[in-house]
Amino acid sequence: MRRKGRPEAEDPMQAAREKCLRLLAARARSAAELRQRLRAGGFAEGVIEGVLADLAAAGLVDDAEFARAWVASRQAAGGMGRERLRWELRRKGVSKELIGRVLEEAVSEEMELGQALALARKRLTRAPQDAKSLARLRRLLLSRGFGFGTVEMVMRRVVSEEES
């Protein structure tokens, strides 16, 4: 658990707290992510739970706020579908119930459809609209986490706009 150029702290609570603060300085993290990193660092479960409780009480670890910020940042970066956001938040250790609430608040069906349509139009302006490019577009939208229904609506709209 020694870091290069630093003497090992005598108090494991303080060392764990410092590790968490360094991680949080880089970016917001879920409690599960911090727990995992502390376990990997060899800290005892009692120390881990104590430090996480202290950080939560101080408002530095809040899974709900983390999930809201994660969704907002991913949406600002070009949009992601609810399924992709759900998957990413599960990987970060956020509970299913919390993910459901945050996604319901932050991503409406209209918003998701608008983002998928904007992405599709942007991609199709750069390539000919043949069957191969439409199949590629469908795969892109699905990989971004847009649901099958949304993707099919977008594909129908794009094809009908092309024909007009």
C-alpha positions in Angstrom: 0.0 0.0 0.0 3.0 2.3 -0.2 3.0 5.0 -2.7 6.2 6.0 -4.4 7.9 8.8 -2.5 5.4 8.8 0.4 5.9 7.2 3.8 3.1 4.9 4.8 0.5 6.5 7.0 0.2 4.9 10.4 -3.6 5.4 10.6 -5.4 3.2 8.1 -8.5 5.4 8.3 -6.5 8.4 7.3 -4.7 6.5 4.5 -8.0 5.3 3.1 -9.5 8.7 3.4 -6.6 10.3 1.5 -6.8 7.6 -1.2 -10.6 8.4 -1.6 -9.9 12.1 -1.8 -7.3 11.6 -4.5 -9.7 9.5 -6.5 -12.5 12.0 -6.0 -10.2 14.9 -7.1 -9.9 13.3 -10.5 -13.6 12.7 -11.0 -16.8 11.9 -9.1 -17.1 8.3 -8.2 -19.8 6.0 -6.8 -19.5 4.4 -3.4 -19.1 1.0 -5.0 -16.1 2.3 -7.1 -14.4 3.7 -4.1 -15.1 0.5 -2.1 -13.6 -1.5 -4.9 -10.4 0.6 -5.1 -10.0 0.5 -1.3 -10.4 -3.3 -1.2 -7.8 -3.5 -4.0 -5.5 -1.3 -1.8 -5.7 -3.9 1.0 -7.8 -1.9 3.5 -9.9 -3.8 6.0 -13.7 -3.8 5.5 -14.3 -1.9 8.8 -11.9 0.9 7.6 -13.6 1.0 4.2 -17.1 1.3 5.6 -16.1 3.9 8.1 -14.4 6.1 5.6 -17.2 5.8 3.1 -19.7 6.7 5.8 -17.6 9.7 6.8 -17.4 10.8 3.1 -21.1 10.3 2.6 -21.9 12.3 5.7 -19.7 15.1 4.4 -21.5 15.1 1.1 -18.5 13.9 -0.9 -20.0 10.5 -1.9 -23.6 10.5 -3.1 -24.6 7.9 -5.6 -27.8 9.8 -6.6 -25.8 13.0 -7.4 -23.1 10.9 -9.1 -25.7 9.2 -11.3 -27.3 12.5 -12.3 -24.0 14.0 -13.2 -22.9 10.9 -15.2 -26.1 11.0 -17.2 -25.8 14.8 -17.8 -22.2 14.5 -19.0 -23.0 11.6 -21.3 -26.0 13.4 -22.8 -23.9 16.6 -23.3 -21.3 14.5 -25.1 -23.6 13.7 -28.0 -26.3 11.7 -26.4 -26.7 8.2 -25.3 -29.7 6.0 -25.1 -31.2 4.9 -21.8 -30.0 1.3 -22.2 -26.4 2.4 -22.6 -26.7 4.8 -19.6 -28.3 2.1 -17.5 -25.5 -0.3 -18.4 -22.7 2.2 -17.6 -24.2 3.1 -14.2 -24.6 -0.6 -13.3 -20.9 -1.0 -14.1 -20.2 1.9 -11.7 -22.1 0.1 -8.9 -25.2 2.3 -8.8 -28.4 0.4 -7.7 -31.0 -0.5 -10.2 -33.7 1.5 -8.3 -31.6 4.6 -8.3 -30.7 4.2 -12.0 -34.4 3.9 -12.8 -35.3 7.1 -10.9 -32.5 9.1 -12.4 -33.1 8.0 -16.0 -36.8 8.7 -15.6 -36.1 12.2 -14.4 -33.3 13.0 -16.9 -34.2 11.3 -20.2 -37.6 11.5 -21.7 -38.7 9.4 -24.7 -39.0 12.6 -26.8 -35.4 13.6 -25.8 -34.0 10.2 -26.6 -35.8 10.2 -30.0 -34.5 13.7 -30.8 -31.0 12.8 -29.9 -31.1 9.6 -32.0 -32.6 11.5 -34.9 -30.0 14.2 -34.7 -27.2 11.6 -34.6 -28.7 9.8 -37.6 -29.0 12.9 -39.7 -25.5 14.0 -38.9 -24.1 10.6 -39.9 -26.1 10.4 -43.1 -24.9 13.7 -44.4 -21.4 12.3 -44.7 -22.3 9.0 -46.6 -24.5 7.8 -49.4 -27.8 6.4 -48.1 -27.7 2.9 -49.4 -28.6 -0.3 -47.6 -25.1 -0.7 -46.2 -24.9 2.8 -44.7 -28.4 2.4 -43.2 -27.4 -0.9 -41.6 -24.3 0.7 -40.3 -26.4 3.6 -38.9 -28.8 1.1 -37.2 -25.8 -0.6 -35.5 -24.4 2.7 -34.4 -27.7 3.8 -32.8 -28.1 0.4 -31.1 -24.5 0.6 -29.8 -25.3 4.0 -28.3 -28.0 2.4 -26.2 -31.1 3.6 -28.1 -33.9 1.1 -27.8 -35.1 -1.0 -30.7 -38.4 1.0 -31.0 -36.5 4.3 -31.0 -34.1 3.1 -33.6 -36.9 1.8 -35.9 -38.7 5.1 -35.6 -35.5 7.0 -36.5 -34.8 4.7 -39.5 -38.3 5.1 -40.9 -38.1 8.8 -40.5 -34.7 9.0 -42.1 -35.7 6.9 -45.1 -38.9 8.9 -45.6 -36.9 12.2 -45.5 -34.5 10.7 -48.0 -37.4 9.9 -50.3 -38.9 13.4 -50.0 
